[in-house]
Amino acid sequence: MLAAMAAVRLGPRPEDEGPLWAALALALVIAGGLAVRRRLPLTAYAVGTAGLVAEALWVGPGPLTPVANLIGVYYVGLCATPPRARLGALLVLPGVLAWFAPEDRPASVPVAVVFVWLLVWAAGYGTARRNREAEDRRADRRREDVLAERVRIAREPHDVVGHSVNAMLVQAGAARVVLDTRPDRTRELLAGVERTGRDALTELDRLLGVLRAEEDPDDRDDPLGLGQLVRPLADAGMEVRLDIAPEARELPPQLRTSVHRIVQEALTNALRHGRARPAEVTVGRREDTLLVRIADGGEGPAPHYRPGRGLRGIGERAAALGGRVEHGPGDGGGFTLSVGVPLP
């Protein structure tokens, strides 16, 4: 901009134009103000407007000076804080009036020019406002993502440890009942408590590894990890039958983990609340939907039961995958939980 303004001033000049040195000095001031238009937009525009007024009064209008001033007013709207941006809009009026003061023009001309200047300012101001709103939306999404990640991380240890602790409590309670009458059975139950605790630590280590690596390990023999899941339940006296479709081997890691946690929470609830002994887990596919069904033969829910934290956690997992959950008393008693999740 400085080179262009200097080139214009060094070209043919009207006789009534002010001294060349003054014109070049003002060109330097005006162009220099633009150099800091992003960091100090209002200061840059104020300097440019002062140069515009001085040039109009003492040297004579230059053809590129309005262009420089338009650039300055745009960056006032774009980069200044809202209060300073509005103050910059007020500086438009004296600058434009001073620019046209030496000329005998109709009043409509400066009014039209002021309108153009304000349109340019409004364009910058509107762009800045949209940018701020977009950044606010991105910040909101980041906060939501962080909150969702915290909920997910908080849910995982609950699912892992809660399942094992409930199985250990059942085993320990059974051991206490037969402590005096069946010492061999007591030893078996206590060995089951030890094994369940060891499995819980292994599962917790695996979970921490998954959280660090952001991916789940690929277990080809048991892709959903349900075989390891039902072993402590069998030690606690709960028979679980698994019916897993071959398609389960092709599920994405995140979906496999979610199915594992859903089944884990459902069986833990069955053991804790329904004192269920037989239970059946079915994982299959119907068209583009993965179906997970857990049915137990326990006592079933109360007539007006309310979902607890476990069922709410299952619902949150399914909802995060775009799925749905249905639960309630089974046709033949007990409790049935059905989850449908769309396949990617």
C-alpha positions in Angstrom: 0.0 0.0 0.0 2.8 2.4 0.8 4.5 1.8 -2.5 1.3 2.4 -4.4 0.5 5.6 -2.5 4.0 6.9 -3.0 3.9 6.1 -6.7 0.7 8.1 -7.1 2.2 11.1 -5.3 5.4 10.9 -7.4 3.4 11.0 -10.6 1.9 14.0 -12.3 0.5 16.4 -9.6 -2.0 19.2 -9.7 -0.6 22.7 -9.2 -2.7 23.4 -6.1 -1.5 20.2 -4.3 0.5 20.6 -1.2 4.3 19.9 -0.8 5.5 16.5 -1.9 7.3 15.8 1.3 4.1 16.3 3.3 2.2 14.0 0.9 4.8 11.2 1.2 4.9 11.6 5.0 1.2 11.3 5.3 1.3 8.3 3.0 3.8 6.7 5.3 1.5 7.4 8.3 -1.6 6.0 6.7 0.1 2.9 5.3 2.0 2.4 8.6 -1.2 2.4 10.5 -2.4 -0.6 8.3 0.7 -2.5 9.4 -0.8 -3.0 12.9 -4.5 -3.3 11.8 -4.8 -6.9 13.2 -3.1 -6.3 16.6 -4.3 -2.7 17.2 -7.3 -2.2 14.9 -8.8 0.8 16.5 -5.4 2.6 16.9 -4.6 1.8 13.2 -7.9 3.2 12.1 -7.6 6.3 14.2 -4.1 7.0 12.8 -5.4 6.3 9.3 -8.3 8.6 9.8 -6.1 11.4 11.2 -3.9 11.0 8.1 -7.0 11.1 5.9 -8.2 14.4 7.5 -4.7 15.9 7.3 -4.2 14.9 3.7 -7.6 16.3 2.7 -7.0 19.7 4.5 -3.3 20.3 3.7 -2.1 18.2 0.8 -5.1 17.3 -1.3 -7.0 14.0 -1.5 -5.1 11.0 -2.8 -7.0 8.3 -4.8 -5.7 5.4 -2.7 -6.3 7.0 0.7 -10.0 6.0 0.8 -9.0 2.4 0.0 -6.6 2.3 2.9 -9.3 3.8 5.1 -11.8 1.2 4.0 -9.3 -1.6 4.9 -8.8 0.0 8.3 -12.5 0.3 9.1 -13.1 -3.3 8.0 -10.5 -4.6 10.4 -11.9 -2.4 13.2 -15.2 -4.4 12.8 -13.3 -7.7 12.4 -10.6 -7.6 15.1 -11.5 -5.0 17.7 -13.5 -5.9 20.8 -17.2 -5.1 20.4 -17.1 -1.8 22.4 -14.0 -0.6 20.5 -15.5 -1.8 17.2 -18.6 0.4 17.8 -16.3 3.3 18.7 -14.5 2.8 15.4 -17.8 3.2 13.6 -18.2 6.7 15.1 -14.8 7.7 13.6 -16.2 7.2 10.1 -18.2 10.4 10.2 -15.4 13.0 10.8 -13.1 11.2 8.4 -15.5 11.2 5.5 -16.7 14.7 6.2 -13.2 16.0 6.3 -12.4 14.2 3.1 -15.2 15.9 1.2 -15.0 19.3 2.9 -12.7 20.9 0.4 -15.0 20.0 -2.5 -18.3 21.5 -3.5 -20.4 18.3 -3.7 -24.1 17.6 -3.0 -24.8 16.6 0.5 -26.0 13.2 -0.8 -22.5 12.2 -1.8 -20.9 12.2 1.6 -24.0 10.6 3.0 -23.7 7.8 0.4 -20.0 7.4 1.2 -20.7 7.2 4.9 -23.2 4.5 4.1 -20.6 2.6 2.2 -18.0 2.9 5.0 -20.5 1.7 7.5 -21.4 -1.3 5.3 -17.7 -2.3 5.2 -17.5 -1.9 8.9 -20.6 -4.0 9.4 -19.2 -6.7 7.1 -16.1 -7.0 9.4 -18.2 -6.8 12.6 -20.6 -9.4 11.3 -17.8 -11.7 10.4 -16.2 -11.3 13.8 -19.5 -12.0 15.5 -20.0 -15.2 13.5 -16.4 -16.2 14.3 -17.1 -15.7 18.0 -20.3 -17.7 17.9 -18.6 -20.5 16.0 -15.8 -20.5 18.6 -18.3 -20.6 21.4 -20.0 -23.6 19.7 -16.7 -25.3 19.4 -15.9 -24.6 23.0 -19.3 -26.0 24.0 -18.6 -29.2 22.0 -15.2 -29.5 23.6 -16.7 -29.2 27.0 -19.4 -31.8 26.1 -16.8 -34.1 24.8 -14.7 -33.8 27.9 -17.8 -34.4 30.1 -18.8 -37.4 28.0 -15.3 -38.8 28.3 -15.3 -38.3 32.0 -18.7 -40.2 32.3 -17.3 -43.0 30.1 -14.2 -43.3 32.1 -16.1 -43.2 35.4 -18.6 -45.9 34.1 -15.9 -48.4 33.0 -14.3 -49.0 36.5 -17.8 -49.3 37.9 -18.8 -51.9 35.4 -15.5 -53.9 35.9 -15.2 -53.7 39.7 -19.0 -53.7 40.4 -19.5 -57.0 38.6 -16.7 -58.8 40.3 -17.4 -57.4 43.8 -21.0 -58.5 43.6 -19.9 -62.0 42.6 -17.4 -62.0 45.4 -20.1 -60.9 47.9 -22.3 -63.8 46.8 -19.5 -66.3 47.1 -18.4 -65.0 50.5 -22.0 -65.1 51.8 -22.4 -68.7 50.6 -19.0 -69.6 52.3 -20.2 -68.1 55.6 -23.4 -70.2 55.5 -21.6 -73.5 54.9 -18.5 -72.7 57.0 -19.2 -75.1 59.8 -21.1 -77.8 57.9 -19.3 -78.1 54.6 -15.6 -77.1 54.9 -14.8 -78.5 51.5 -17.4 -76.3 49.8 -16.2 -73.4 51.9 -12.7 -73.8 50.5 -14.1 -74.0 47.0 -16.1 -70.8 47.5 -13.1 -68.9 49.0 -11.0 -70.1 46.1 -13.7 -68.6 43.8 -13.5 -65.3 45.7 -9.7 -65.3 45.2 -10.1 -66.1 41.5 -12.7 -63.5 41.0 -10.6 -60.9 42.7 -7.6 -61.8 40.5 -9.8 -61.7 37.4 -11.0 -58.3 38.4 -7.5 -57.0 38.7 -6.6 -58.4 35.3 -9.7 -56.8 33.8 -8.9 -53.5 35.5 -5.4 -53.6 34.1 -6.8 -54.4 30.6 -9.2 -51.5 31.0 -6.4 -49.1 31.9 -4.4 -50.3 28.9 -7.4 -49.7 26.6 -7.9 -46.2 28.0 -4.3 -45.4 27.3 -4.2 -46.9 23.8 -7.7 -45.7 22.9 -8.5 -49.1 21.4 -9.6 -52.6 22.6 -7.5 -55.7 22.2 -8.6 -58.2 19.6 -9.5 -61.5 21.2 -10.2 -63.9 18.3 -11.4 -66.8 20.5 -13.8 -64.7 22.6 -14.3 -61.4 20.7 -16.9 -60.0 23.2 -15.0 -61.3 26.3 -18.2 -63.0 27.6 -16.6 -66.3 28.4 -14.3 -64.6 31.0 -17.3 -62.6 32.2 -19.5 -65.6 33.1 -16.8 -67.6 34.9 -17.1 -65.8 38.3 -20.9 -66.0 38.0 -20.7 -69.8 37.6 -18.5 -69.9 40.8 -21.3 -67.9 42.5 -23.8 -70.5 41.4 -25.4 -68.7 38.5 -25.7 -70.7 35.3 -25.3 -68.5 32.2 -25.9 -69.8 28.6 -24.3 -67.9 25.8 -25.6 -67.8 22.2 -23.3 -65.6 20.2 -23.7 -65.2 16.5 -20.6 -65.5 14.3 -21.1 -61.8 13.2 -19.8 -60.7 16.6 -16.3 -61.3 15.4 -16.7 -58.5 12.8 -17.9 -55.9 15.2 -15.9 -52.7 15.6 -13.8 -52.5 18.9 -15.9 -49.8 20.5 -19.1 -51.8 19.8 -17.6 -55.0 21.2 -16.6 -53.2 24.4 -20.1 -51.7 24.7 -21.8 -55.1 24.3 -19.5 -56.6 26.9 -20.3 -53.8 29.4 -24.1 -54.1 28.7 -24.1 -57.9 29.3 -21.8 -57.4 32.3 -24.1 -54.9 34.0 -27.3 -56.9 33.1 -25.9 -60.1 34.6 -24.6 -58.2 37.7 -28.1 -56.8 38.2 -29.6 -60.3 37.8 -27.3 -61.7 40.4 -27.7 -58.8 42.8 -31.4 -58.0 42.6 -33.1 -61.1 41.2 -31.0 -63.8 42.9 -31.2 -65.4 39.5 -29.7 -68.8 38.8 -30.3 -69.5 35.1 -29.7 -66.7 32.6 -29.4 -66.6 28.8 -27.4 -64.1 26.8 -28.1 -63.8 23.0 -26.1 -61.7 20.6 -27.3 -61.6 17.0 -28.1 -59.5 14.0 -31.3 -58.6 12.3 -30.7 -56.7 9.1 -28.6 -53.6 10.0 -29.2 -53.9 13.8 -27.2 -55.7 16.4 -29.5 -57.3 19.0 -28.5 -58.1 22.5 -30.9 -59.9 24.8 -30.3 -61.0 28.4 -33.1 -63.0 30.1 -32.9 -64.4 33.6 -35.0 -66.7 35.6 -34.9 -64.7 38.9 -37.6 -63.2 40.9 -38.3 -60.4 38.5 -38.8 -56.7 39.3 -41.3 -55.2 41.7 -44.6 -54.1 40.0 -43.6 -50.4 39.9 -39.8 -50.8 39.8 -37.7 -47.8 38.8 -34.4 -48.2 36.9 -31.3 -47.9 38.9 -27.8 -46.7 38.1 -27.0 -49.9 36.2 -30.0 -49.8 33.9 -29.4 -46.0 33.3 -25.8 -46.8 32.4 -26.9 -49.4 29.9 -29.3 -46.8 28.4 -26.5 -44.3 28.1 -24.3 -46.7 26.4 -26.9 -47.7 23.9 -27.9 -44.1 23.3 -24.3 -43.1 22.6 -24.4 -45.7 19.8 -27.7 -44.5 18.5 -29.5 -47.6 19.9 -32.5 -48.2 22.2 -33.2 -50.3 25.3 -36.2 -52.2 26.5 -36.5 -53.9 29.8 -39.1 -55.4 32.1 -40.6 -58.7 33.4 -40.1 -61.7 31.2 -42.9 -63.7 29.8 -42.1 -66.7 32.0 -41.0 -64.6 35.0 -37.6 -63.1 35.8 -36.3 -60.1 34.0 -35.5 -59.4 30.3 -33.3 -56.7 28.9 -33.2 -56.1 25.1 -30.8 -53.7 23.4 -30.8 -52.8 19.7 -27.9 -50.9 18.2 -27.5 -49.9 14.5 -24.5 -51.4 12.9 -22.0 -49.1 11.2 
